[in-house]
Amino acid sequence: MIYLNISYFDTVLGPETLCTVPSPPEEDIKECTNSLLNISEFIELKFFVYVSSKRFKTSNIYTKIPSEWARGKVEMLLISVILVDEDFTRLYLFEDVLEKMVEDINKIEDAYMAFYSRQKDRPEINKINAKKEELIQLLQRYLPEIDQIIENAKQIPLEGEIIETEENLQDEFVILRRDDPVIEAAKKMVSSPRIVIGCVIENKKPVGVLDEDDILKKVILQGKDPILMKVGDIMTKEVITIDANEPISEVIDLMIDNGIKAVPILQDEEFYGVFTISDAANHNKNIIELIGEHLQDLSEQQLENLKQLKVKLWSYLRNITRNRKLLSAQKA
């Protein structure tokens, strides 16, 4: 199912949904899209793609419109294309149509009034409802275009887009050993401005992977000593891999399905490199696809620590993406 949604930030109630078409949507949609307005990293990106699970995929654009009623004289909006149980991953293709929707919303006179439809006692309530209806109709007009984008994209196979090109694989991993102290592994991983994944290689095959989450959750938050703990104690031993000759679309699907942010690549059954979410971002027109969250079963303080770690991760991704855009512009 495909939905179009407009959310906004209410200064009293927080993130709220204004309207979704077609209606009524699944209840999970409201929770998924509203939460995105609380993440400043997303807001700074303006356009971003977010995959919360295999079922829910979203393509979003953040914008502001002038407002005579808001305290800061602007309304903060999030317009989203939401795919539920749809076999489609090229979400970056919706950027242009979302930008067109922003332009059309800005053309609606007094559009800000629509975001006060909860205030039934306002004397302007009839005009408020009329403005909300205008926005609903705008979403309905764009639904066929969203459908057409998906249909057109499905007719164009991703031929030739294999993982093994130098352009698609960046140096975003470090080679570790099982008996390396965790503190030494951490130093190697944070020394690079990129998203670095640690890989333990034995007999030319990846036998374990390590990321910042592993160090935080399995060592720091457990109160264990990173000098005494070894990489082999905390690495993920069930390594998911993919062959270098597979299409990029396949590796992105694999990452989404398994909720992981990096996949070791094999060539002729031997370790070749690592494909990460920032590689996916670079491939997908520099749009970042954030795959999954692993913030469950933690205390409030642990959850806050993990959120801070994720913000750092998102900041890295954003900076990498912007740097690549600048480099591309300079080469052009």
N, C-alpha and C positions, 0 to 999 in steps of 0.2 A: 504494500500500500504506500502511496506517495501523498505527503501532506505539505502544505505551506503554512507557516506559522509566524506570527508577530508577537514577540514578548517585549516588555518594557520594565523599567525600574521605577517602582513606586517608593517615594522617600519614607513612607510609613510602613508599608507592607513588604517592601523588598521586591525581588523579581516576580512579575506577574505575567500571565498570558492574556493578550488582548483578544486574539481570534486565531482560529485554525480552520483551514478548509482542506478537504471536506470535513463536515462536522456531523456527529461528535467524534473526536479523535480518541485513541486509546489513552487511558489515564497516565501511562508511563511517559507519554510524549511531553506532557506539561512539566513533569518533574525533571526530565532530561534537559529540555531547552532552557527552563528558568534558571537552572543551576549554572549555566554557562555565563550568565550575566554577573556572577559573583567572582569570576576568575579574571583578574586584571591582565594576565598575560594574553588571554584570548582577545580582550578588548583592544589591547595595543596592536594586535595583528590586523584588526579590521575584518579581513576575510580569513576564515579558517575552516578546516574540516575536522570534525570530531566523531570518533567511532566509540560509543560507550559499550557496545556489545556486538555480537554477531548479528543480532536482530535489528539494532538501531544504528543507523548511520546518518550523520547530519552535515550539511554544507551551510555555512552561516556568514552573515555579514553584519557588522556592528556599525551603527550610525547614530547621529544626533539630529534632531530637528528643532527649529526655534519654537519657544513656548512663552506665552504671556502669563501663564499660571504657575509654571515650575519655579521653584526657589532659585535655581541656577540659570533660569531663562532658556533651558534646553530640556528636551525629553530624550532619554537614552533608549534606543531601540535595538532589538536583535531580530533580524529576518532570517528564517531558516527553511531550507528544503530538508524534509525528513523522510527517510526511506525505512520502512518497516518490513522486514522479511523479503527484501528485494535483493536479487543477485546482481548487484551493480556496485562497483568500487571506485569508478573514475569520478569521484565527487568534485574534483577541482573544475570540472567542465561547467559547473553552475555559477562560477564567479561572475561572468558577464551578465547573465540574466538577473542575478541578485543586485548588481550595480544598476541595472535598468529599473528595477523595482524601487531602489532608493531614490533615483531621479524622479520617478512618478509620484512617490509619496511627498517629495519636496514641492511638487507642483500643486498639491492639494491645499487650497487656502484654509488656514486655521486647522490643519490636520492634528495639531496637538490636543484639540478638544476631545478627540476620540479616546484618549487615555484617562479620561475622568468619568467614564460611563458608570462607575460604581457609585458616584456621588449623585444619587437620585434627587436630592433636594436642591441642586443648582438650578437657578432660573433658566439657564441655557440648555437644560437637559434634552430638549428636542433637537437642537442643533448638534449637541454632543452625540446623540444616537445616530444622527444623519451622517456625521463624519466617520463614526465607527463603521457604518454600513458601506461607506465609500471605500474604506480600507479592505473590508471583506470582499467587495466586488473586485477590487484590484487584484487580490490574491487569486480569486476565481478565474480572472482573465489570464493569469500567468500559468495556471495548471497545465493547459494543453501544450504550452511551450516547454515546460519541464518534461512532459511525456515525450515530446518530439526530440529533445536533446538526448534522452536515454535511448530512444529507438535508433536515432542516427549513430550514436556511439556504438551500439551493439552491431551495427553493420560494418564497422571498421575494426578488424582484428589488430591486435598489437604485434604484428609480425616484425621480427628482427629486433625486438626490444629484449635482448637477453641480458642476463645479469653481468656477464663476464667482461663487459667493456670497462676500460679504465675510468671513463667518465662516471659510471654508475657505482663503482666501488671506491669508497674513500678510505683513507688510513684512520679508521675510527676504532681500532682494537689494539690491545697489547697482548703479547704472549706471556703467560704466567706458567709457573710450575706448581704442582700439588703442595710441595713443602715450603713455598714462599710464605713468609709471615704476612698476615692480612695487612699490616701497616705498610709494608713495602709495596704490596699490590695497590693499595689505595693511593700511595704517592705517585705511582706510575699513571694511574687512571685519571687523577685530577690535574696532572701536569699539562694536559692538553686542553685547549679551549673547545675541542670537539666532544661529542658524546662518545666516550670510550668504553668499550666492553672488553673485559678480560677473558682470554681463551686459554685453556690448558690443552696443549697439543702433545699427544703421545703416539709414536709410530705414524706420524703425519696425519693423524685424525684428531678432531676435537673430542675430548672426553669430559670437558666441563666448561661452563661459562660463569662469569661473575660480573655483577653490575653494582651500582651504588646502593640500590635497594637491598641487595644481599648483605652488604657490609653494615648498613644501618640497622636492618631488622634482626639479623642473626648475630651481630656482635655488639654494636653500640647500644641498642635499645635493650639488649639482654644483659648489659653490664659486664660483658666479657672483655678480656684484654686482647687488643688487636696485635700486640707484639707476640703473644703466646699462641694465638689462634693461627691456623694454617689455611691457605686457600682451599686445600682439599677438604677441610672441615665444613665449609659453607658454600662451595660452588654448587651450581645446578648440574647434576650428573646425567640427567635424562635430556641429552642435547638434541634439539630439533634442527635438522639440517635440510638443505635443498641443493640440487645440482646446478652448476653454473650455467647450463644450457636452457634452464627453464625461463619462461617469460617473466618479466618484472611483475606483471599482474598476478602471477601465481605466488610469488614470494610475499607480496603485500597481502593477498588473501590468507596465506599461511600465518602471517603475523597477527592478522585480525582474529582468525579462528582460535588461535592459541593465546591471545592476549600478551604477546611478547614484543619487545622493541628492537630485537636484533636476531638475525639468523646466520649462523656460520654457513659458508658456501663451500661446496666440494667440487673439485674438478678431477676427473679420473679417480674418484674415490679418495682423494687426498685434500687436506685443508687448503683453501685458496684465498679466503678472505671472509669478511663479515658484511652483510647488508643490514643497515640500520634504518630507524625511522627518519633520520635526517637524509639518508640516501633517497628514501621514498619521497621526502619533501622536495629534494632537489629534482628528482625525476618528474614529479607532478607539478610542474610549473612553479616550483618553489613554494608550494602550499604544504603546510605541515599537517600530517595526519597523525593524531595522537591516538595510540592504540591501547585501549584498556587502562584500568586503574587497579592497583593492588593495595587498597587501603582498608582492608576488612579485619575484624577481630582484633582491634588495637585499642588501648586506652586513649583517653582524650589527648593526653600529652604526646603519646606516640603518634597519634593521628596528625597532630599539629606539626610534629617534626617531619613526618613523611610529606605533608603538604608543602612544607618549606623546601624539602628536597626536590619535589616535583616542580615547584616554581623555578628553582635553579636550573633544572633540566630543561624546562620550557624556555627559559631565558637563553640558554646555550643554543637551543634550536633556532630561536628567533634571530639571534645574532649571526649564526652560521648562514641562515637563509638570506638575510639582508646582505651579508658579505658576498655571497654568490651572485645575488642580483647585481651588485655593484660591479663585480668582475665581469659578468656577462655584458653589462652596459658598456664597460670600458672596451671590451673586445669588439663589440659592435661598432 
